[in-house]
Amino acid sequence: MEKNNNQINEIQVELTEDVAQGTYANLAIIAHSSSEFILDFIRVVPGVPKAKVKSRVILTPDNAKRLLFALQDNLTKFEQQQAENVTDYIPPIGGIKGEA
């Protein structure tokens, strides 16, 4: 019997409750060696001179390239959605002031 080479391999991904909450980062530092890319995600707080790395992700060059393409694709889709939702209304700065 010949095996079907067109079968799609499925991976079941489990997302725990802790990880699902996410980790906020507003700075990323990227470094690389000949065999890996290192992405450090950092939370910088204004007025605090020290910032800690909140998460580190280590990728192979192939997976770093896949991440790059996935980010490009998602940013393009995001920008298209934003362009479709543009309106002429610009909200006032500081909210609407009431008068008595």
C-alpha positions as a printed NumPy array, in Angstrom:
array([[  0.   ,   0.   ,   0.   ],
       [  1.28 ,   3.451,  -0.89 ],
       [  1.133,   6.144,   1.767],
       [ -0.509,   9.437,   0.92 ],
       [  2.332,  12.024,   0.878],
       [ -0.178,  14.87 ,   0.639],
       [ -1.388,  14.354,   4.193],
       [ -1.306,  17.481,   6.334],
       [  0.35 ,  17.038,   9.716],
       [ -1.684,  18.677,  12.445],
       [ -0.195,  19.952,  15.673],
       [ -2.409,  20.514,  18.656],
       [ -1.243,  23.622,  20.49 ],
       [ -2.063,  24.02 ,  24.163],
       [ -2.289,  27.5  ,  25.63 ],
       [ -2.146,  27.551,  29.419],
       [ -4.029,  30.221,  31.358],
       [ -0.766,  31.903,  32.54 ],
       [  0.608,  32.19 ,  29.015],
       [ -2.769,  33.27 ,  27.605],
       [ -2.587,  36.397,  29.789],
       [  0.456,  37.494,  27.79 ],
       [  3.403,  39.641,  28.784],
       [  3.434,  43.32 ,  27.848],
       [  6.635,  44.558,  26.212],
       [  7.352,  47.929,  24.617],
       [ 10.929,  47.24 ,  23.526],
       [ 12.571,  44.344,  21.715],
       [ 16.285,  43.73 ,  21.315],
       [ 17.371,  41.283,  18.634],
       [ 20.769,  39.587,  18.456],
       [ 22.039,  36.673,  16.391],
       [ 24.838,  34.18 ,  16.057],
       [ 25.63 ,  31.87 ,  13.159],
       [ 22.976,  29.398,  14.313],
       [ 20.262,  31.312,  16.182],
       [ 18.334,  34.55 ,  16.598],
       [ 17.622,  35.82 ,  20.095],
       [ 14.651,  38.104,  20.726],
       [ 14.52 ,  39.773,  24.137],
       [ 11.226,  41.455,  25.013],
       [ 11.491,  44.223,  27.594],
       [  9.073,  46.456,  29.486],
       [ 10.43 ,  49.987,  29.861],
       [  8.676,  52.187,  32.415],
       [  9.114,  55.985,  32.096],
       [ 11.218,  57.458,  34.882],
       [ 12.693,  54.088,  35.893],
       [ 16.367,  53.81 ,  34.895],
       [ 16.409,  49.998,  34.808],
       [ 14.354,  47.65 ,  32.617],
       [ 14.131,  43.882,  32.877],
       [ 13.859,  41.349,  30.098],
       [ 10.368,  39.884,  30.478],
       [ 10.709,  37.155,  27.873],
       [ 13.401,  35.673,  25.639],
       [ 12.698,  33.707,  22.477],
       [ 15.457,  31.821,  20.669],
       [ 14.837,  30.878,  17.024],
       [ 16.698,  29.144,  14.237],
       [ 17.401,  31.385,  11.21 ],
       [ 14.698,  29.522,   9.235],
       [ 12.11 ,  30.118,  11.938],
       [ 13.195,  33.761,  12.307],
       [ 12.493,  34.192,   8.592],
       [  9.085,  32.526,   8.992],
       [  8.332,  34.911,  11.866],
       [  9.359,  37.88 ,   9.703],
       [  7.009,  36.789,   6.892],
       [  4.149,  36.139,   9.338],
       [  4.607,  39.596,  10.918],
       [  4.701,  41.255,   7.489],
       [  1.52 ,  39.459,   6.458],
       [ -0.301,  40.384,   9.667],
       [  0.823,  44.027,   9.527],
       [ -0.41 ,  44.3  ,   5.942],
       [ -3.809,  42.877,   6.944],
       [ -3.957,  45.203,   9.975],
       [ -3.177,  48.267,   7.843],
       [ -5.829,  47.258,   5.289],
       [ -8.417,  46.957,   8.071],
       [ -7.417,  50.367,   9.451],
       [ -7.724,  51.958,   6.001],
       [-11.23 ,  50.501,   5.602],
       [-12.314,  51.908,   8.99 ],
       [-11.13 ,  55.481,   8.415],
       [-13.73 ,  58.158,   9.115],
       [-13.666,  61.929,   8.89 ],
       [-14.502,  62.313,  12.597],
       [-11.57 ,  63.358,  14.772],
       [-12.355,  63.243,  18.493],
       [-11.458,  66.334,  20.545],
       [ -8.305,  66.272,  22.63 ],
       [ -9.121,  65.875,  26.306],
       [-12.731,  64.918,  25.733],
       [-15.815,  67.042,  25.315],
       [-16.149,  69.979,  27.721],
       [-19.563,  70.572,  29.205],
       [-21.036,  73.972,  29.912],
       [-23.323,  74.894,  32.8  ]])
